Amino acid sequence: MLTHPYPTAIRAFSRQYHYNDSTSPLLTCEEAAANLTDAEIAALSARIEDALAFFDPDMNQLLTDPAKKRRYVLNRYFVPQTVAFSCYIKEQMRLAVQRGTYQFVSVGSGLESFVPLLPAHDEVRFFDLDNHNMLLQKYTTNTAAMHTLSIDYFTDISEALSQNGFHSDRPAFFLLPGHAMYMEKLDFLKLLQQLGQVAHPGSSVVFDYVDEASFLMDADETIQKILFLSKSNRAEIVAGYDPLFMDFFLENTAFIYENLSSENINQLYFENQSSDLATLPYFYFAHAALK
């Protein structure tokens, strides 16, 4: 039985699986830490093995070994997006420090702790905003550079940051994994606006999203199955965005620096790998500046 939301659990499982399964993992052991219980790992393993019959019935007939079924499903449908996003965040944080950005803020990242991805620098400070129980599971202690802020749906994020040592007169880097997909569009825009209220102009925000074309009747069968699976696990992907018009959607809230398609992501992280990993179509990574 899962004690965490399905998207949170599957992303954590995917990172850890990639590290343990790959002969040349793109993440270190610390970066891939899952924070899942043994019971959750067993439950996810079973679900993933069973999912092969849904995703690819013919391959399900060919593969009889549960471990091979698990590997096929994970490396084809879940691992690439998750691992590539961690790699992208790590690189963007490194570049942010080079530009003089030392405040990093993660909002509702679930079991994903981005602290291991942080560049080594004496001035770096990290703020993790999430529900109380999630924070307790991820961190046992706080340090002068590490701040955990307990929030819920009704929390004013800008106020929470302002009251806990965040400096609005300095640039910051915000991490929003999964939010654009699992939130209604207007709610996601409101979140960005809240961050803009407390952030120094030009502060960065990084998020992943799916193309709105994935919701069309003629969309690729694989993405249709991903959407169906998310809904059946009570973690529905509810929003997609037109990559060509993302700037228009963000309006006066943010300006897109970089908008990576699945092809771009594959070129960055998987083109020279010996593995068969490849990001699924319709997935994007965006890096924007808050106005």
HELIX and SHEET records of a PDB file:
HELIX    1   1 TYR A    6  ASP A   21  1                                  16    
HELIX    2   2 ASP A   38  PHE A   55  1                                  18    
HELIX    3   3 PRO A   57  LEU A   62  1                                   6    
HELIX    4   4 PRO A   66  VAL A   73  1                                   8    
HELIX    5   5 LEU A   74  PHE A   78  3                                   5    
HELIX    6   6 VAL A   79  GLN A   98  1                                  20    
HELIX    7   7 VAL A  115  LEU A  117  5                                   3    
HELIX    8   8 HIS A  132  LYS A  138  1                                   7    
HELIX    9   9 ILE A  157  SER A  162  1                                   6    
HELIX   10  10 HIS A  179  TYR A  182  1                                   4    
HELIX   11  11 LYS A  185  VAL A  198  1                                  14    
HELIX   12  12 GLU A  212  PHE A  215  5                                   4    
HELIX   13  13 GLU A  221  SER A  232  1                                  12    
HELIX   14  14 PRO A  243  PHE A  245  5                                   3    
HELIX   15  15 MET A  246  LEU A  250  1                                   5    
HELIX   16  16 SER A  262  TYR A  269  1                                   8    
SHEET    1   A 7 MET A 146  SER A 150  0                                        
SHEET    2   A 7 ARG A 125  ASP A 130  1                                        
SHEET    3   A 7 GLN A 103  VAL A 107  1                                        
SHEET    4   A 7 ALA A 172  LEU A 176  1                                        
SHEET    5   A 7 SER A 204  VAL A 210  1                                        
SHEET    6   A 7 PHE A 283  LEU A 290 -1                                        
SHEET    7   A 7 ALA A 254  LEU A 260 -1                                        
END                                                                             
